[in-house]
Amino acid sequence: MLQVKKFNNILSKLSHYPGQLKKQLFSAEHYGIVKYLIRWTVLVAPVAIAIGSMVALFLWLLTTAIHFRFTHTWLLYLLPLAGVLIYFIYKWAGKSAEKGNNLIMDEIHEPGAGVPARMGPIILITTVITHLFGGSAGREGTAVQIGGSIAALFSKWFKLNADDTRMLLTAGVAAGFGAVFGTPLTGAIFAIEVLTIGRIKYDALLPALIASLIGDITVAAWHVHHTAYHIAVVAPSTYFLSGYLPIDLLLIVKVIIASAAFGLTSYLFAIMVHEIKAVFSKIFSIKWLIPIFGGLIIIGLTFLIGKPDYLSLGVDAQYPGAVTIPSAFNAGGADTWSWLWKTIYTTLTLGTGFKGGEVTPLFYIGATLGNTLSGLLNAPVGLFAALGFVAVFAGATNTPLACTFMGIELFGGEYALLFAIACFTAYFFSANSGIYSSQRIAVPKILGGYFAGEHSLSDANKRRGHFYQKLSKYDPRIKKDKGTSGK
């Protein structure tokens, strides 16, 4: 009875202060949150719809071009000429758009000259040309550049300030990425994680998530579909302690070993892309000769191997039994060195001036390497193909969190822990490297004087080169080749 009286007294006191209670429950901060949500939804929605529509058009054109080449194999012989055409398109109309994804990242970090509106249509056209004639490239870079250029255009129309422009550019990256792969959550996380290694700024997460979701819905509304992947069920193990632990310890050890290989492969890919560009730029003073030479090498390699499996995207099969990303999820669906051949083809394609993204080839490399390692480690084929699919991408882009979510979105949440182990292990084994030279380093994976302070990957690599050059003067074990510097 006493407790009831106390409760009634509390209610009577509260009834005298309805205004104060209302202020505590609904503060000015909450009204600001609602206002923020409405504002960014209104700003982002038209941008994401435009991006999703452009990405849908791009995916349709890309599929059409790839299948047209399947039935007209002679188009491969025109790849060198296609490279020259791409070179002059950028020389005459591209200008700053040549920097691609790195330009967008630079503008998000430090707004400057801006992202040109012509970046989107130019990269769309040149990527389709690359795939039409057999170049080995992807589609993520194209979608991100479409997203960034459209976001920059809308930012000018909306007359946004520098901070809001940065947010809208980040949302544009998320919309492009989420729309091209059908992974809206991954798109949002990728857009905020890829900018800086070791630091994530969550202030743009909400606009990025809204944009990525709307972009993905828009692509679906245009009836453009994404490739579906499937992992076969992994049978429960009968290893020691398996009946007492919720995880298979031996399987985790195998995943860690494989993921170290995935990370080293990411490192190899990133180094090869940058080095091929640098070497060919030094060799050829006439720059339009670079894509000619690159195209001729790809044609020669295709004759040497005797099959066209490593050309173009690597998703659809040109003939029954071809090695593709979906085939890598089955036993015997990839050759032992498929991952290495795709690495060579793609780094040559991108390093000699052809256009497109890196991500889908990275999926191919990871899935086929996972297929090979599953045989060596006596592990489930489909699972290890999926782990390689996301982990090689994680190492090359330094986005382990986004790639963990990608594994969940594409393959389901049953193996979420293994996706996380694979992505974070590959992330560390790829060292301080990456395919985006404008990516900043806030917290380096490994310590070193050349990583002190926040620098881009490009700046850090230059500093690392100077560091070893100086060290070689004092340590006879480090020899510098004649005529080289920064090696």
C-alpha positions in Angstrom: 0.0 0.0 0.0 2.9 2.3 0.8 4.5 1.7 -2.6 1.3 2.6 -4.3 1.1 5.9 -2.5 4.7 6.7 -3.5 4.0 5.9 -7.1 0.9 8.2 -7.1 3.0 11.0 -5.5 5.5 10.7 -8.3 2.8 10.9 -11.0 1.2 13.9 -9.4 4.6 15.7 -9.4 5.2 14.9 -13.0 1.8 16.2 -14.0 2.8 19.6 -12.7 5.8 19.8 -15.1 4.5 18.7 -18.5 6.4 21.4 -20.4 9.7 20.5 -18.7 9.2 16.8 -19.4 8.4 17.5 -23.0 11.6 19.5 -23.3 13.6 16.7 -21.9 12.1 14.1 -24.2 12.2 16.3 -27.3 15.2 18.6 -27.1 16.3 21.0 -29.8 19.0 18.4 -30.7 16.3 15.9 -31.8 14.5 18.5 -33.9 17.9 19.2 -35.5 18.3 15.5 -36.2 15.0 15.3 -37.9 15.8 18.5 -39.9 19.1 17.0 -40.9 17.6 13.7 -42.0 14.9 15.5 -44.1 17.4 17.9 -45.7 19.9 15.2 -46.8 17.1 12.9 -48.0 15.8 15.7 -50.2 19.3 16.6 -51.4 20.5 13.0 -52.0 17.4 11.4 -53.5 17.5 13.1 -57.0 21.3 12.6 -57.1 21.0 8.9 -56.3 18.2 8.4 -58.8 20.3 10.0 -61.5 23.3 7.9 -60.6 21.3 4.7 -60.4 19.8 5.4 -63.8 23.3 6.1 -65.4 24.7 2.9 -63.7 21.8 0.9 -65.1 22.5 2.2 -68.6 26.2 1.5 -68.1 25.6 -2.1 -67.0 23.2 -2.7 -69.9 25.7 -1.3 -72.4 28.6 -3.3 -70.8 26.7 -6.6 -71.0 25.7 -5.9 -74.6 29.3 -5.1 -75.6 30.8 -8.2 -73.9 28.3 -10.5 -75.5 28.8 -8.8 -78.9 32.5 -9.6 -78.6 31.7 -13.2 -77.7 30.1 -13.6 -81.2 32.7 -11.4 -83.0 36.0 -12.7 -81.7 38.0 -10.7 -84.3 37.3 -7.5 -82.3 40.2 -8.5 -80.1 42.7 -7.7 -82.9 41.5 -4.1 -82.8 42.3 -3.7 -79.1 45.5 -1.6 -79.8 43.5 0.8 -82.0 40.8 1.0 -79.3 43.5 2.0 -76.8 44.6 4.8 -79.1 41.0 6.0 -79.4 40.7 6.1 -75.6 44.0 8.0 -75.3 42.8 10.7 -77.6 39.3 10.9 -76.1 41.0 11.8 -72.8 43.6 14.1 -74.4 41.0 16.1 -76.3 38.0 16.0 -73.8 39.1 14.4 -70.6 41.7 16.8 -69.1 41.5 16.4 -65.3 39.0 13.5 -65.6 42.0 11.3 -66.4 42.8 11.0 -62.7 39.5 9.1 -62.2 38.7 7.9 -58.7 41.8 9.6 -57.3 40.4 13.0 -58.3 37.2 12.4 -56.5 39.1 11.3 -53.4 41.3 14.4 -53.6 38.2 16.6 -53.8 36.7 15.0 -50.8 39.9 15.4 -48.8 40.6 19.0 -50.0 38.1 20.7 -52.3 39.9 22.4 -55.2 39.1 22.7 -58.9 36.2 20.3 -58.6 35.1 17.1 -60.4 34.2 17.8 -64.0 30.7 16.8 -65.2 32.2 15.2 -68.3 34.0 12.6 -66.2 30.9 10.4 -66.0 30.0 10.1 -69.7 33.7 9.8 -70.8 34.5 7.0 -68.4 31.3 5.2 -69.4 32.1 5.4 -73.1 35.8 4.4 -72.7 35.0 1.5 -70.3 32.5 0.1 -72.8 35.1 0.5 -75.6 37.7 -1.4 -73.4 35.4 -4.3 -72.9 34.1 -4.4 -76.4 37.6 -5.1 -77.7 38.6 -7.5 -74.9 40.4 -5.4 -72.4 40.5 -7.0 -68.9 39.0 -4.4 -66.6 36.1 -4.0 -64.2 33.2 -1.7 -63.6 33.4 -0.3 -60.1 35.8 2.5 -61.0 33.4 3.6 -63.8 30.4 3.5 -61.4 32.2 5.5 -58.8 33.3 8.1 -61.3 29.7 8.4 -62.6 28.6 8.9 -59.0 31.2 11.5 -58.2 30.7 13.5 -61.4 26.9 13.6 -61.0 27.2 14.5 -57.3 29.5 17.3 -58.2 27.2 18.6 -60.9 24.2 18.6 -58.4 26.4 20.3 -55.8 26.9 23.2 -58.2 23.2 23.4 -59.0 22.3 23.4 -55.3 25.1 25.9 -54.5 26.4 23.9 -51.6 29.4 24.9 -49.5 32.6 23.0 -49.2 31.5 20.7 -46.3 28.2 19.8 -47.9 29.9 19.2 -51.3 32.3 16.8 -49.6 29.3 15.0 -48.1 27.5 14.8 -51.4 30.6 13.5 -53.2 30.9 10.8 -50.6 27.2 10.0 -51.1 27.8 9.9 -54.9 30.6 7.3 -54.4 28.3 5.2 -52.2 25.4 5.4 -54.7 27.7 4.3 -57.6 29.3 1.5 -55.7 26.0 0.2 -54.2 24.2 0.4 -57.5 26.8 -1.4 -59.6 27.1 -4.4 -57.3 23.6 -4.5 -55.7 25.2 -4.1 -52.2 23.8 -0.9 -50.7 25.2 -1.4 -47.2 28.6 -2.2 -48.5 28.4 0.9 -50.8 27.8 3.2 -47.8 30.6 1.7 -45.7 33.0 1.6 -48.6 32.5 5.3 -49.4 33.5 6.4 -45.9 36.2 3.8 -45.2 38.1 4.0 -48.5 39.1 7.6 -48.0 41.6 7.2 -45.2 43.5 4.1 -44.0 42.9 3.6 -40.2 40.2 6.2 -39.7 36.5 6.4 -40.6 34.6 9.6 -40.5 31.0 8.7 -39.8 29.5 12.2 -40.5 28.7 11.2 -44.1 27.4 7.8 -43.2 23.7 8.7 -43.3 23.8 10.5 -46.7 25.9 7.7 -48.0 23.5 5.0 -46.8 20.5 6.9 -48.2 22.2 7.4 -51.6 23.5 3.8 -51.9 20.0 2.4 -51.1 18.2 4.7 -53.5 20.8 4.0 -56.2 20.4 0.2 -55.8 16.6 0.5 -55.9 16.8 2.6 -59.1 18.9 0.0 -60.9 16.4 -2.7 -59.9 13.6 -0.5 -61.1 15.2 -0.4 -64.6 15.1 -4.3 -64.5 18.9 -4.6 -64.5 19.9 -7.6 -62.5 23.1 -8.6 -60.7 25.0 -11.9 -60.7 23.8 -14.2 -57.9 26.5 -16.3 -56.1 26.0 -19.3 -54.0 28.1 -21.2 -51.4 27.4 -24.9 -50.9 26.6 -25.9 -47.4 29.7 -26.7 -45.4 29.3 -29.9 -43.4 29.9 -29.7 -39.6 33.4 -30.9 -38.7 34.3 -33.8 -36.4 37.6 -32.3 -35.3 38.8 -32.2 -31.7 36.7 -30.0 -29.5 34.2 -29.4 -32.4 31.4 -30.6 -30.2 32.2 -28.0 -27.5 33.1 -24.9 -29.5 30.8 -23.0 -31.8 33.6 -22.6 -34.4 35.9 -25.0 -36.3 39.4 -24.1 -35.1 41.1 -26.0 -37.9 39.0 -24.3 -40.5 39.9 -20.9 -39.0 43.6 -21.8 -39.2 43.1 -22.7 -42.9 41.2 -19.4 -43.5 44.1 -17.4 -41.9 46.7 -19.1 -44.1 44.6 -18.6 -47.2 43.9 -15.0 -46.3 47.6 -14.2 -45.9 48.0 -15.4 -49.5 45.0 -13.2 -50.5 46.7 -10.2 -48.9 50.0 -10.8 -50.7 48.1 -11.1 -54.0 46.4 -7.8 -53.3 49.9 -6.3 -52.7 51.1 -7.8 -56.0 48.2 -6.4 -57.9 48.6 -2.9 -56.5 52.3 -2.8 -57.1 52.0 -4.2 -60.7 49.4 -1.6 -61.7 51.5 1.3 -60.5 54.9 -0.1 -61.8 53.5 -0.9 -65.2 52.3 2.7 -65.6 55.6 4.1 -64.4 57.8 1.8 -66.6 55.8 2.3 -69.8 55.8 6.1 -69.2 59.6 6.0 -69.1 60.0 3.8 -72.1 57.6 5.6 -74.5 58.0 9.3 -75.1 55.1 9.1 -77.6 52.3 8.3 -75.1 49.7 6.9 -77.6 52.1 4.1 -78.3 51.6 2.8 -74.8 48.1 1.4 -75.3 49.2 0.0 -78.7 52.0 -2.0 -77.0 49.7 -3.1 -74.2 47.0 -4.3 -76.6 49.5 -6.3 -78.6 50.8 -8.0 -75.4 47.3 -9.0 -74.4 46.6 -10.4 -77.9 49.9 -12.3 -77.7 49.1 -13.7 -74.3 45.7 -14.9 -75.5 47.4 -16.8 -78.3 50.0 -18.2 -75.9 47.4 -19.5 -73.4 45.0 -20.6 -76.1 41.8 -19.4 -74.6 40.0 -16.0 -74.0 39.0 -16.6 -70.3 41.0 -13.7 -68.9 39.7 -11.0 -71.3 37.1 -8.5 -70.2 35.0 -8.8 -67.1 35.2 -12.5 -66.3 31.6 -12.9 -65.1 29.8 -14.4 -68.2 31.2 -17.5 -69.9 32.2 -17.1 -73.6 32.0 -20.9 -74.1 31.0 -23.9 -72.0 33.7 -24.7 -69.4 35.3 -21.2 -69.4 36.8 -20.0 -66.2 34.6 -17.3 -64.7 33.8 -15.9 -61.3 30.7 -18.2 -60.9 32.6 -21.3 -62.0 35.3 -20.7 -59.4 32.7 -21.6 -56.7 32.7 -25.2 -58.0 35.5 -27.9 -57.8 37.5 -27.8 -61.1 36.0 -24.4 -62.0 39.4 -22.7 -62.1 42.9 -23.6 -63.3 45.8 -23.5 -60.8 47.2 -20.2 -62.2 44.0 -18.5 -63.3 44.4 -15.9 -60.6 47.9 -15.0 -61.8 46.9 -14.8 -65.4 44.0 -12.5 -64.5 46.4 -10.4 -62.5 48.7 -10.0 -65.5 45.9 -9.3 -67.9 44.2 -6.7 -65.8 47.4 -4.8 -64.6 48.5 -4.7 -68.3 45.1 -3.4 -69.4 44.8 -0.6 -66.7 48.6 0.1 -66.7 48.7 0.9 -70.4 45.8 3.3 -70.5 42.6 1.3 -71.0 39.7 2.3 -68.8 37.5 0.5 -66.3 37.5 -0.5 -62.7 39.8 -2.9 -60.7 37.2 -4.5 -58.4 35.5 -7.1 -60.6 38.9 -8.4 -61.7 39.9 -8.5 -58.1 36.8 -10.6 -57.4 37.9 -13.0 -60.2 41.5 -13.2 -58.9 40.3 -13.8 -55.3 37.7 -16.4 -56.2 40.0 -18.4 -58.5 42.8 -18.2 -56.0 40.4 -19.4 -53.3 39.5 -22.3 -55.6 43.1 -23.3 -55.9 43.9 -22.9 -52.2 40.8 -25.0 -51.2 42.4 -28.0 -53.0 45.8 -27.4 -51.3 44.2 -27.0 -47.9 41.5 -29.6 -48.2 38.9 -26.9 -47.5 35.4 -26.2 -48.9 35.7 -24.9 -52.5 32.7 -22.5 -52.5 33.5 -21.0 -49.1 37.2 -20.3 -50.0 36.2 -18.9 -53.3 33.8 -16.5 -51.5 36.6 -15.6 -48.9 39.0 -14.9 -51.7 36.3 -12.9 -53.6 36.0 -10.4 -50.7 39.5 -10.6 -49.1 41.6 -9.8 -52.2 39.4 -6.7 -52.7 39.8 -5.8 -49.0 43.6 -5.9 -49.3 43.8 -3.9 -52.5 41.4 -1.2 -51.4 42.2 -1.2 -47.7 38.5 -1.5 -46.8 38.2 -4.7 -44.6 35.0 -3.5 -42.9 33.1 -2.8 -46.1 34.3 -6.1 -47.6 33.1 -8.0 -44.6 29.7 -6.5 -45.1 30.0 -7.3 -48.8 30.5 -11.0 -48.0 27.4 -10.9 -45.8 25.3 -9.1 -48.5 26.4 -11.4 -51.3 26.7 -14.8 -49.6 24.7 -14.6 -46.4 25.5 -14.0 -42.8 26.2 -17.7 -41.8 30.0 -17.2 -42.4 30.3 -13.6 -41.2 33.1 -14.4 -38.7 35.1 -16.1 -41.5 34.5 -13.1 -43.8 35.8 -10.8 -41.1 38.9 -12.9 -40.4 39.7 -13.2 -44.1 39.3 -9.5 -44.9 41.2 -8.2 -41.9 44.0 -10.7 -42.4 44.3 -9.8 -46.0 44.2 -6.1 -45.1 47.3 -6.4 -42.9 49.2 -8.7 -45.3 48.7 -6.2 -48.2 50.9 -3.8 -46.2 50.7 -0.1 -46.9 49.8 -0.4 -50.5 46.6 0.0 -52.5 45.1 0.7 -55.9 44.1 4.2 -55.0 47.2 6.5 -54.8 45.2 9.4 -53.3 44.1 7.2 -50.3 45.3 8.8 -47.1 47.2 7.0 -44.3 46.0 8.1 -40.8 47.1 5.0 -38.9 49.7 2.9 -40.8 49.5 -0.9 -40.7 53.2 -1.1 -40.1 55.4 1.5 -38.5 58.0 3.4 -40.5 59.3 7.0 -40.6 58.0 7.4 -44.2 54.4 6.8 -42.9 54.6 9.5 -40.1 51.8 12.0 -40.4 48.9 11.8 -42.7 50.0 11.3 -46.3 48.6 9.8 -49.4 49.7 6.4 -50.5 51.6 8.0 -53.4 53.5 10.4 -51.1 54.3 7.6 -48.6 55.7 5.4 -51.3 57.9 8.3 -52.5 59.1 8.8 -49.0 59.8 5.1 -48.6 61.8 5.2 -51.8 63.9 8.1 -50.5 64.3 6.3 -47.1 65.8 3.2 -48.7 67.9 5.2 -51.0 69.5 7.0 -48.1 69.8 3.7 -46.1 71.7 2.1 -49.0 74.5 4.6 -48.5 75.2 3.2 -45.0 74.2 -0.4 -45.3 76.2 -2.5 -47.9 73.5 -5.1 -47.9 71.2 -2.7 -49.6 72.5 -2.2 -53.1 71.0 0.4 -55.5 70.9 -0.5 -59.2 72.6 1.9 -61.5 70.3 4.4 -63.1 67.5 3.9 -60.7 66.3 5.9 -57.7 63.6 5.3 -55.1 63.7 1.5 -55.5 
